[in-house]
Amino acid sequence: MILYFSATGNCKYVAERIAGQFGDAAVSIENADGQVHLSENEMLGIVTPVNWLELPVLVREFLRKMSVEKNGEPYSFIVTTYGTTPGCTFADAKKILSGKGIVLNGGFSVKMPDNWTPLFDVSDAETVRQQNEESEKYISEVLEHIQKRRSGNFMQHKMPYAVRLVADPFLNSERKTKNFYVEDSCIGCGLCARRCPVRAIEMQDKKPVWVKARCALCLRCLHHCPKFAIQYGNGKTKQHGQYKNPNVKI
């Protein structure tokens, strides 16, 4: 089973590529109940973005609650999509899974366009196209690693678990929903509220309102807004554009 979380399509695309290559199923953790049943020789894969050098909150919570019924010792791995670094996601996931008696065998990474637009610029369509084209070589390498069931952390630009001690307070601060704001171009379609993975948004008087103090910080609402009315933070998101992986439907 290949489990994934995807806000703008990168991880969904990678998970489906892996599942298609090995005749497996790609399942979003948003649609999974946390009860994982693995048949003999079935592998366990986790495909995730990196969020402030660590696992996204939703992925961490899912792994902590996940119950795995296995027949033997499955080959397990994590694939992290990233823009500059996958951070400590391998060490992060390995630590969580070890508490469940699961050995995380392999760690792999795929460099792709980064949807963290408070920092990264995805406004140039040609640059984004080239980035997605180049990501195919990384995906091919990951498929080869999995085919050979390699063990070890093969992630590019990886970091030790200790960085989480520094990154986690910043992540929790950035997750504050007061950082979001809505421009007048909003048409009140409600798409942001329907697709928020933690139901942090409600429609009030035909406008989105964040009703939780913190969210998953996946920026799905920003990137899927049909009028690009949702912005975040310092205003750079407006000039940095929106991103959705062109190979999948979210």
VOBAPA-209279 format. One record per residue (C-alpha): chain; z, x, y. Coordinates in nm, 3 decimals. Layout:
["A" [Z X Y]],
...
This chain:
["A" [0.000 0.000 0.000]],
["A" [-0.089 0.119 0.348]],
["A" [0.148 -0.013 0.613]],
["A" [0.060 0.020 0.980]],
["A" [0.148 -0.079 1.333]],
["A" [-0.133 -0.099 1.586]],
["A" [-0.131 -0.219 1.946]],
["A" [-0.488 -0.138 2.048]],
["A" [-0.661 -0.076 1.716]],
["A" [-0.643 0.298 1.646]],
["A" [-0.390 0.275 1.365]],
["A" [-0.550 -0.035 1.220]],
["A" [-0.881 0.148 1.201]],
["A" [-0.727 0.453 1.032]],
["A" [-0.526 0.238 0.789]],
["A" [-0.835 0.039 0.692]],
["A" [-1.033 0.358 0.641]],
["A" [-0.765 0.491 0.406]],
["A" [-0.732 0.161 0.222]],
["A" [-1.108 0.132 0.183]],
["A" [-1.139 0.486 0.048]],
["A" [-0.874 0.437 -0.218]],
["A" [-0.912 0.069 -0.302]],
["A" [-0.577 -0.017 -0.149]],
["A" [-0.454 -0.280 0.096]],
["A" [-0.388 -0.218 0.466]],
["A" [-0.101 -0.440 0.585]],
["A" [0.033 -0.470 0.939]],
["A" [0.410 -0.442 0.952]],
["A" [0.399 -0.744 1.181]],
["A" [0.275 -0.948 0.883]],
["A" [0.494 -0.782 0.620]],
["A" [0.831 -0.911 0.504]],
["A" [0.970 -0.566 0.432]],
["A" [0.965 -0.615 0.055]],
["A" [0.731 -0.350 -0.084]],
["A" [0.639 -0.362 -0.451]],
["A" [0.445 -0.063 -0.578]],
["A" [0.266 -0.062 -0.912]],
["A" [0.240 0.249 -1.126]],
["A" [0.054 0.529 -0.945]],
["A" [0.024 0.318 -0.628]],
["A" [0.080 0.526 -0.315]],
["A" [0.280 0.433 -0.007]],
["A" [0.119 0.513 0.326]],
["A" [0.247 0.461 0.680]],
["A" [0.006 0.474 0.973]],
["A" [0.168 0.476 1.313]],
["A" [0.122 0.578 1.675]],
["A" [0.365 0.817 1.840]],
["A" [0.587 0.689 2.117]],
["A" [0.755 0.944 2.342]],
["A" [0.736 1.213 2.070]],
["A" [0.898 0.989 1.806]],
["A" [0.832 0.686 1.591]],
["A" [0.780 0.361 1.781]],
["A" [1.085 0.137 1.780]],
["A" [0.913 -0.128 1.568]],
["A" [0.811 0.123 1.303]],
["A" [1.157 0.275 1.286]],
["A" [1.321 -0.066 1.252]],
["A" [1.077 -0.170 0.981]],
["A" [1.134 0.146 0.777]],
["A" [1.510 0.108 0.805]],
["A" [1.497 -0.249 0.673]],
["A" [1.220 -0.193 0.420]],
["A" [1.303 -0.240 0.053]],
["A" [1.080 -0.059 -0.196]],
["A" [1.048 -0.151 -0.562]],
["A" [0.865 0.130 -0.736]],
["A" [0.746 0.223 -1.082]],
["A" [0.798 0.597 -1.098]],
["A" [0.777 0.823 -0.795]],
["A" [0.493 0.718 -0.563]],
["A" [0.293 0.959 -0.352]],
["A" [0.400 0.874 0.001]],
["A" [0.263 0.991 0.334]],
["A" [0.255 0.922 0.706]],
["A" [-0.046 0.942 0.936]],
["A" [0.021 0.954 1.310]],
["A" [-0.245 0.886 1.571]],
["A" [-0.185 1.077 1.894]],
["A" [-0.329 1.195 2.223]],
["A" [-0.148 1.525 2.281]],
["A" [0.111 1.559 2.002]],
["A" [0.240 1.357 1.705]],
["A" [0.585 1.479 1.803]],
["A" [0.852 1.461 1.536]],
["A" [0.717 1.150 1.362]],
["A" [0.699 1.317 1.019]],
["A" [1.058 1.443 1.038]],
["A" [1.165 1.110 1.189]],
["A" [1.017 0.903 0.904]],
["A" [1.126 1.151 0.638]],
["A" [1.487 1.125 0.752]],
["A" [1.482 0.745 0.740]],
["A" [1.308 0.722 0.403]],
["A" [1.527 0.981 0.237]],
["A" [1.818 0.744 0.286]],
["A" [1.629 0.495 0.069]],
["A" [1.561 0.746 -0.206]],
["A" [1.197 0.785 -0.107]],
["A" [1.045 1.130 -0.070]],
["A" [0.791 1.150 0.211]],
["A" [0.537 1.387 0.062]],
["A" [0.269 1.433 0.326]],
["A" [0.238 1.424 0.701]],
["A" [-0.106 1.403 0.865]],
["A" [-0.238 1.332 1.214]],
["A" [-0.550 1.199 1.384]],
["A" [-0.627 1.274 1.748]],
["A" [-0.764 0.964 1.923]],
["A" [-0.779 0.809 2.271]],
["A" [-0.424 0.755 2.396]],
["A" [-0.337 0.409 2.526]],
["A" [-0.037 0.533 2.730]],
["A" [-0.226 0.481 3.054]],
["A" [0.065 0.548 3.290]],
["A" [-0.041 0.905 3.208]],
["A" [-0.373 0.909 3.021]],
["A" [-0.704 0.803 3.171]],
["A" [-0.933 0.592 2.948]],
["A" [-1.153 0.462 3.227]],
["A" [-1.455 0.677 3.139]],
["A" [-1.639 0.503 2.858]],
["A" [-1.838 0.810 2.755]],
["A" [-1.529 1.028 2.728]],
["A" [-1.356 0.764 2.516]],
["A" [-1.665 0.731 2.296]],
["A" [-1.667 1.107 2.237]],
["A" [-1.296 1.106 2.156]],
["A" [-1.345 0.834 1.897]],
["A" [-1.643 1.017 1.754]],
["A" [-1.443 1.339 1.723]],
["A" [-1.159 1.152 1.555]],
["A" [-1.381 1.094 1.254]],
["A" [-1.346 1.458 1.148]],
["A" [-0.967 1.426 1.157]],
["A" [-0.985 1.107 0.950]],
["A" [-1.206 1.282 0.696]],
["A" [-0.953 1.563 0.668]],
["A" [-0.673 1.313 0.615]],
["A" [-0.869 1.139 0.341]],
["A" [-0.918 1.472 0.167]],
["A" [-0.547 1.554 0.193]],
["A" [-0.456 1.218 0.042]],
["A" [-0.719 1.249 -0.231]],
["A" [-0.561 1.579 -0.337]],
["A" [-0.211 1.436 -0.287]],
["A" [-0.103 1.729 -0.079]],
["A" [0.260 1.772 0.016]],
["A" [0.389 1.914 0.343]],
["A" [0.363 1.848 0.713]],
["A" [-0.001 1.909 0.805]],
["A" [0.019 1.744 1.148]],
["A" [-0.139 1.925 1.439]],
["A" [0.088 2.015 1.735]],
["A" [0.394 1.882 1.551]],
["A" [0.747 1.913 1.684]],
["A" [1.092 1.940 1.519]],
["A" [1.325 1.643 1.485]],
["A" [1.551 1.787 1.755]],
["A" [1.308 1.676 2.028]],
["A" [1.416 1.319 1.959]],
["A" [1.755 1.397 2.109]],
["A" [1.576 1.459 2.439]],
["A" [1.297 1.202 2.409]],
["A" [1.499 0.901 2.295]],
["A" [1.685 0.839 2.625]],
["A" [1.354 0.854 2.814]],
["A" [1.194 0.612 2.568]],
["A" [1.477 0.363 2.610]],
["A" [1.440 0.384 2.987]],
["A" [1.063 0.336 2.977]],
["A" [1.106 0.034 2.748]],
["A" [1.269 -0.163 3.029]],
["A" [1.046 -0.461 3.096]],
["A" [1.119 -0.450 3.468]],
["A" [0.854 -0.174 3.472]],
["A" [0.582 -0.437 3.416]],
["A" [0.429 -0.649 3.690]],
["A" [0.151 -0.908 3.710]],
["A" [-0.127 -0.917 3.967]],
["A" [-0.271 -1.229 4.126]],
["A" [-0.580 -1.208 3.904]],
["A" [-0.378 -1.352 3.614]],
["A" [-0.537 -1.675 3.487]],
["A" [-0.238 -1.788 3.282]],
["A" [-0.418 -1.771 2.946]],
["A" [-0.097 -1.677 2.762]],
["A" [-0.263 -1.414 2.544]],
["A" [0.002 -1.156 2.634]],
["A" [0.284 -1.385 2.525]],
["A" [0.115 -1.480 2.198]],
["A" [0.042 -1.122 2.102]],
["A" [0.365 -0.952 2.208]],
["A" [0.508 -0.808 1.883]],
["A" [0.870 -0.858 1.996]],
["A" [0.823 -1.187 2.184]],
["A" [0.940 -1.033 2.506]],
["A" [0.700 -1.246 2.715]],
["A" [0.708 -1.619 2.786]],
["A" [0.475 -1.826 2.998]],
["A" [0.653 -1.992 3.289]],
["A" [0.455 -2.193 3.545]],
["A" [0.139 -2.048 3.386]],
["A" [0.249 -1.691 3.453]],
["A" [0.386 -1.432 3.208]],
["A" [0.755 -1.357 3.246]],
["A" [0.938 -1.084 3.053]],
["A" [1.246 -1.252 2.907]],
["A" [1.390 -0.950 2.728]],
["A" [1.535 -0.643 2.894]],
["A" [1.335 -0.409 2.670]],
["A" [1.016 -0.435 2.467]],
["A" [0.827 -0.228 2.210]],
["A" [0.640 -0.041 2.487]],
["A" [0.314 -0.067 2.294]],
["A" [0.117 -0.181 2.605]],
["A" [-0.074 -0.436 2.397]],
["A" [-0.026 -0.691 2.674]],
["A" [-0.178 -0.458 2.933]],
["A" [-0.478 -0.353 2.729]],
["A" [-0.568 -0.700 2.601]],
["A" [-0.531 -0.890 2.927]],
["A" [-0.879 -1.038 2.995]],
["A" [-0.835 -0.996 3.371]],
["A" [-0.645 -0.666 3.355]],
["A" [-0.371 -0.839 3.553]],
["A" [-0.078 -0.673 3.375]],
["A" [0.021 -0.333 3.509]],
["A" [0.304 -0.090 3.440]],
["A" [0.511 0.148 3.643]],
["A" [0.368 0.370 3.911]],
["A" [0.033 0.196 3.954]],
["A" [-0.176 0.453 3.770]],
["A" [-0.250 0.208 3.490]],
["A" [-0.488 0.022 3.720]],
["A" [-0.707 0.325 3.781]],
["A" [-0.671 0.457 3.425]],
["A" [-0.826 0.147 3.266]],
["A" [-0.785 -0.048 2.945]],
["A" [-0.847 0.061 2.587]],
["A" [-0.919 -0.111 2.256]],
["A" [-1.058 0.068 1.952]],
["A" [-1.421 -0.045 1.931]],
["A" [-1.427 -0.046 1.549]],
["A" [-1.172 -0.319 1.482]],
["A" [-1.061 -0.659 1.596]],
["A" [-0.694 -0.703 1.689]],
